[in-house]
Amino acid sequence: MAWMDGSVALRAALIMAASLAVVGVALAVALPHEFFEDYGWAAGPGAWAACALLTGTMLRLAPLPVLAGAAVAGLPGLAGVLLGAHWLGPPFGIVLFALWCGRLAAGSRPGTTAAAA
């Protein structure tokens, strides 16, 4: 039994990266730089969660486990912000989130359990 569905993980990474790019560009075009200085602490995690939910919906994964994985996978982004290198966190977060989604998909297959690893 596989502990992770590699196809779902790869699709999750691609969907998450593409949706984050679209949302990031849309926000950057629509809002002034000052918005991100004042409200980036809310806009970033909000966009991350929304993109995670979109990804989970497209992959037919349960929303609460997807949000839990997104929260954990978002921690590298927080570390990047605290280190002054915000750009460093999202790539690591996307990989972690994709692995989480692959694991969720493998655990939801008939005949498998989340504990089977």
ROLOVEX-801717 format. One line per field, with one value per atom (N, C-alpha, C): x, y, z; atom name; residue number from 1. Coordinates in nm, 2 decimals. Atoms other than C-alpha are relative to their C-alpha. Layout:
<pts>
u = X_...
v = Y_...
w = Z_...
atome = CA_...
num = NUM_...
</pts>
This chain:
<pts>
u = 0.08_0.00_0.09_-0.07_0.13_-0.04_0.03_0.15_-0.05_0.04_0.09_-0.04_0.04_-0.08_0.08_-0.09_0.20_-0.07_0.07_-0.04_-0.08_0.07_-0.25_0.09_-0.10_0.06_0.05_-0.05_0.19_-0.11_0.11_-0.15_-0.03_0.02_-0.19_0.11_-0.10_0.15_-0.02_0.02_0.07_-0.12_0.12_-0.28_0.02_-0.03_-0.16_0.09_-0.09_0.13_-0.07_0.06_-0.08_-0.11_0.10_-0.37_0.07_-0.07_-0.13_0.06_-0.06_0.04_-0.11_0.11_-0.30_-0.05_0.05_-0.42_0.10_-0.10_-0.09_0.01_-0.01_-0.08_-0.13_0.13_-0.45_0.00_-0.01_-0.39_0.10_-0.10_-0.08_-0.05_0.06_-0.26_-0.11_0.12_-0.57_0.02_-0.02_-0.43_0.13_-0.12_-0.17_0.10_-0.11_0.16_-0.02_0.03_0.05_-0.09_0.10_-0.23_0.08_-0.08_0.03_0.08_-0.07_0.23_-0.09_0.10_-0.08_-0.07_0.09_-0.28_0.06_-0.06_-0.04_0.00_0.01_-0.05_-0.14_0.13_-0.42_-0.01_0.01_-0.40_0.07_-0.09_-0.12_-0.07_0.06_-0.27_-0.14_0.13_-0.62_0.01_-0.02_-0.50_0.05_-0.05_-0.31_-0.11_0.11_-0.62_-0.10_0.09_-0.84_0.05_-0.06_-0.60_0.01_0.00_-0.57_-0.14_0.14_-0.95_-0.03_0.02_-0.96_0.07_-0.08_-0.69_-0.07_0.07_-0.87_-0.13_0.13_-1.20_0.02_-0.03_-1.05_0.05_-0.05_-0.89_-0.09_0.10_-1.20_0.05_-0.05_-1.04_-0.09_0.08_-1.22_0.06_-0.05_-1.20_0.07_-0.06_-1.11_0.14_-0.13_-0.81_0.09_-0.08_-0.70_0.04_-0.04_-0.71_0.10_-0.10_-0.52_0.14_-0.13_-0.25_0.05_-0.05_-0.24_0.05_-0.05_-0.19_0.14_-0.13_0.10_0.10_-0.09_0.25_0.03_-0.03_0.22_0.10_-0.10_0.47_0.13_-0.12_0.77_-0.01_0.03_0.61_0.02_-0.01_0.59_0.15_-0.14_0.95_0.08_-0.06_1.05_-0.02_0.04_0.87_0.09_-0.07_1.04_0.15_-0.14_1.38_0.03_-0.02_1.32_0.01_-0.01_1.30_-0.13_0.13_0.93_-0.01_0.00_0.99_0.05_-0.05_1.16_-0.10_0.10_0.86_-0.10_0.10_0.60_0.04_-0.04_0.80_0.00_0.00_0.86_-0.14_0.14_0.50_-0.08_0.07_0.37_0.04_-0.05_0.58_-0.06_0.06_0.46_-0.15_0.15_0.10_-0.03_0.02_0.13_0.01_-0.02_0.27_-0.12_0.11_-0.01_-0.13_0.11_-0.27_0.01_-0.03_-0.11_-0.03_0.03_-0.13_-0.15_0.14_-0.49_-0.07_0.06_-0.58_0.03_-0.03_-0.40_-0.08_0.08_-0.58_-0.15_0.15_-0.92_-0.04_0.04_-0.90_-0.06_0.06_-1.12_0.11_-0.10_-0.92_0.12_-0.12_-0.67_-0.05_0.03_-0.65_0.10_-0.10_-0.48_0.12_-0.11_-0.27_0.09_-0.09_-0.13_0.11_-0.11_0.21_0.12
v = -0.12_0.00_0.12_-0.13_0.34_0.09_-0.10_0.60_0.13_-0.13_0.88_-0.03_0.00_0.93_0.11_-0.09_1.08_0.09_-0.08_1.19_0.12_-0.11_1.39_0.10_-0.09_1.54_0.09_-0.08_1.66_0.10_-0.09_1.80_0.11_-0.10_1.97_0.11_-0.10_2.14_0.09_-0.08_2.26_0.10_-0.09_2.39_0.10_-0.09_2.55_0.11_-0.10_2.72_0.10_-0.08_2.84_0.10_-0.09_2.97_0.11_-0.10_3.15_0.11_-0.10_3.32_0.09_-0.08_3.43_0.10_-0.08_3.56_0.11_-0.10_3.73_0.11_-0.10_3.91_0.09_-0.08_4.01_0.10_-0.09_4.15_0.11_-0.10_4.33_0.11_-0.09_4.49_0.09_-0.07_4.58_0.09_-0.07_4.71_0.07_-0.08_4.97_-0.08_0.07_4.86_0.02_-0.03_5.03_-0.10_0.10_4.77_-0.12_0.12_4.49_0.03_-0.03_4.68_0.00_0.00_4.73_-0.13_0.12_4.42_-0.13_0.12_4.17_-0.12_0.11_3.97_-0.08_0.07_3.89_-0.05_0.03_3.90_-0.13_0.12_3.64_-0.13_0.12_3.37_-0.02_0.01_3.44_-0.05_0.05_3.39_-0.14_0.14_3.08_-0.10_0.09_2.93_-0.01_0.01_3.02_-0.09_0.08_2.87_-0.15_0.13_2.56_-0.07_0.05_2.52_-0.03_0.02_2.56_-0.13_0.12_2.30_-0.13_0.11_2.06_-0.03_0.02_2.11_-0.06_0.06_2.04_-0.14_0.14_1.72_-0.08_0.07_1.62_-0.05_0.04_1.62_0.08_-0.06_1.70_0.14_-0.13_2.07_0.02_-0.03_2.06_-0.06_0.05_1.83_0.08_-0.08_2.04_0.13_-0.13_2.36_-0.03_0.03_2.19_-0.02_0.01_2.09_0.13_-0.14_2.44_0.08_-0.07_2.58_-0.04_0.06_2.35_0.04_-0.03_2.40_0.15_-0.15_2.78_0.04_-0.04_2.78_0.04_-0.05_2.81_0.14_-0.14_3.13_0.09_-0.08_3.26_0.02_0.00_3.17_0.09_-0.08_3.34_0.15_-0.14_3.66_0.05_-0.04_3.66_0.01_-0.01_3.61_0.11_-0.11_3.89_-0.05_0.05_3.66_-0.07_0.05_3.62_-0.09_0.08_3.47_-0.14_0.13_3.17_-0.10_0.09_3.03_-0.07_0.06_2.97_-0.13_0.12_2.72_-0.13_0.11_2.50_-0.03_0.02_2.55_-0.08_0.07_2.43_-0.14_0.14_2.12_-0.08_0.06_2.04_-0.02_0.01_2.11_-0.11_0.10_1.89_-0.14_0.13_1.60_-0.03_0.02_1.65_-0.05_0.04_1.63_-0.14_0.13_1.32_-0.11_0.09_1.16_-0.01_0.00_1.26_-0.09_0.07_1.11_-0.15_0.14_0.78_-0.06_0.04_0.76_-0.01_0.00_0.81_-0.10_0.10_0.53_-0.12_0.11_0.23_-0.11_0.10_-0.04_0.05_-0.06_0.20_0.07_-0.08_0.37_0.11_-0.11_0.69_-0.05_0.05_0.49_-0.09_0.09_0.26_0.08_-0.07_0.38_-0.09
w = 0.00_0.00_0.00_0.00_-0.09_0.10_-0.11_0.18_-0.06_0.06_-0.07_-0.15_0.14_-0.40_-0.08_0.07_-0.62_-0.10_0.10_-0.89_0.06_-0.07_-0.64_0.05_-0.06_-0.48_-0.11_0.11_-0.82_-0.05_0.04_-0.92_0.10_-0.11_-0.58_-0.01_0.01_-0.62_-0.12_0.12_-0.97_0.02_-0.02_-0.88_0.10_-0.11_-0.56_-0.05_0.06_-0.74_-0.09_0.11_-1.03_0.07_-0.07_-0.80_0.08_-0.08_-0.57_-0.10_0.09_-0.87_-0.06_0.05_-1.01_0.11_-0.10_-0.68_0.04_-0.03_-0.61_-0.10_0.10_-0.94_0.01_0.00_-0.91_0.12_-0.11_-0.56_-0.02_0.03_-0.67_-0.09_0.10_-0.96_0.06_-0.05_-0.77_0.13_-0.13_-0.44_0.01_-0.01_-0.35_0.10_-0.08_-0.19_0.15_-0.14_0.14_0.06_-0.05_0.17_0.06_-0.04_0.20_0.12_-0.12_0.45_0.13_-0.11_0.67_0.03_-0.01_0.60_-0.06_0.06_0.45_0.10_-0.09_0.77_-0.01_0.02_0.69_-0.15_0.14_0.31_-0.04_0.03_0.28_0.04_-0.05_0.50_-0.06_0.06_0.36_-0.15_0.14_0.00_0.00_-0.02_0.11_0.02_-0.04_0.27_-0.12_0.11_-0.03_-0.11_0.11_-0.28_0.04_-0.05_-0.06_-0.01_0.01_-0.05_-0.15_0.14_-0.43_-0.04_0.04_-0.47_0.05_-0.06_-0.23_-0.07_0.07_-0.41_-0.14_0.13_-0.75_0.01_-0.02_-0.61_0.08_-0.08_-0.42_0.13_-0.13_-0.08_0.10_-0.11_0.25_0.04_-0.03_0.33_0.13_-0.13_0.70_0.01_0.00_0.66_-0.10_0.09_0.36_0.07_-0.07_0.57_0.11_-0.10_0.85_-0.06_0.07_0.60_-0.05_0.05_0.46_0.11_-0.11_0.80_0.04_-0.04_0.88_-0.12_0.11_0.53_-0.02_0.01_0.56_0.10_-0.10_0.85_-0.06_0.06_0.62_-0.05_0.05_0.48_0.12_-0.12_0.84_0.03_-0.03_0.90_-0.10_0.10_0.57_0.03_-0.04_0.68_0.12_-0.12_1.02_-0.03_0.04_0.85_-0.10_0.10_0.60_-0.14_0.14_0.30_-0.03_0.02_0.24_-0.12_0.12_-0.11_0.02_-0.03_0.05_0.05_-0.06_0.23_-0.09_0.08_-0.04_-0.08_0.07_-0.25_0.09_-0.10_0.06_0.04_-0.04_0.17_-0.11_0.11_-0.17_0.00_-0.01_-0.15_0.11_-0.12_0.20_-0.02_0.02_0.11_-0.10_0.10_-0.20_0.06_-0.07_0.01_0.09_-0.09_0.26_-0.08_0.09_-0.02_-0.05_0.05_-0.16_0.11_-0.11_0.18_0.03_-0.02_0.23_-0.11_0.11_-0.11_0.02_-0.02_-0.03_0.12_-0.12_0.31_-0.03_0.02_0.16_-0.11_0.10_-0.10_0.07_-0.06_-0.03_0.03_-0.03_0.15_0.07_-0.07_0.31_0.12_-0.12_0.64_0.01_-0.02_0.74_0.08_-0.08_0.98_-0.08_0.08_0.71_-0.07_0.05_0.63_-0.02
atome = N_CA_C_N_CA_C_N_CA_C_N_CA_C_N_CA_C_N_CA_C_N_CA_C_N_CA_C_N_CA_C_N_CA_C_N_CA_C_N_CA_C_N_CA_C_N_CA_C_N_CA_C_N_CA_C_N_CA_C_N_CA_C_N_CA_C_N_CA_C_N_CA_C_N_CA_C_N_CA_C_N_CA_C_N_CA_C_N_CA_C_N_CA_C_N_CA_C_N_CA_C_N_CA_C_N_CA_C_N_CA_C_N_CA_C_N_CA_C_N_CA_C_N_CA_C_N_CA_C_N_CA_C_N_CA_C_N_CA_C_N_CA_C_N_CA_C_N_CA_C_N_CA_C_N_CA_C_N_CA_C_N_CA_C_N_CA_C_N_CA_C_N_CA_C_N_CA_C_N_CA_C_N_CA_C_N_CA_C_N_CA_C_N_CA_C_N_CA_C_N_CA_C_N_CA_C_N_CA_C_N_CA_C_N_CA_C_N_CA_C_N_CA_C_N_CA_C_N_CA_C_N_CA_C_N_CA_C_N_CA_C_N_CA_C_N_CA_C_N_CA_C_N_CA_C_N_CA_C_N_CA_C_N_CA_C_N_CA_C_N_CA_C_N_CA_C_N_CA_C_N_CA_C_N_CA_C_N_CA_C_N_CA_C_N_CA_C_N_CA_C_N_CA_C_N_CA_C_N_CA_C_N_CA_C_N_CA_C_N_CA_C_N_CA_C_N_CA_C_N_CA_C_N_CA_C_N_CA_C_N_CA_C_N_CA_C_N_CA_C_N_CA_C_N_CA_C_N_CA_C_N_CA_C_N_CA_C_N_CA_C_N_CA_C_N_CA_C_N_CA_C_N_CA_C_N_CA_C_N_CA_C_N_CA_C_N_CA_C_N_CA_C_N_CA_C_N_CA_C
num = 1_1_1_2_2_2_3_3_3_4_4_4_5_5_5_6_6_6_7_7_7_8_8_8_9_9_9_10_10_10_11_11_11_12_12_12_13_13_13_14_14_14_15_15_15_16_16_16_17_17_17_18_18_18_19_19_19_20_20_20_21_21_21_22_22_22_23_23_23_24_24_24_25_25_25_26_26_26_27_27_27_28_28_28_29_29_29_30_30_30_31_31_31_32_32_32_33_33_33_34_34_34_35_35_35_36_36_36_37_37_37_38_38_38_39_39_39_40_40_40_41_41_41_42_42_42_43_43_43_44_44_44_45_45_45_46_46_46_47_47_47_48_48_48_49_49_49_50_50_50_51_51_51_52_52_52_53_53_53_54_54_54_55_55_55_56_56_56_57_57_57_58_58_58_59_59_59_60_60_60_61_61_61_62_62_62_63_63_63_64_64_64_65_65_65_66_66_66_67_67_67_68_68_68_69_69_69_70_70_70_71_71_71_72_72_72_73_73_73_74_74_74_75_75_75_76_76_76_77_77_77_78_78_78_79_79_79_80_80_80_81_81_81_82_82_82_83_83_83_84_84_84_85_85_85_86_86_86_87_87_87_88_88_88_89_89_89_90_90_90_91_91_91_92_92_92_93_93_93_94_94_94_95_95_95_96_96_96_97_97_97_98_98_98_99_99_99_100_100_100_101_101_101_102_102_102_103_103_103_104_104_104_105_105_105_106_106_106_107_107_107_108_108_108_109_109_109_110_110_110_111_111_111_112_112_112_113_113_113_114_114_114_115_115_115_116_116_116_117_117_117
</pts>
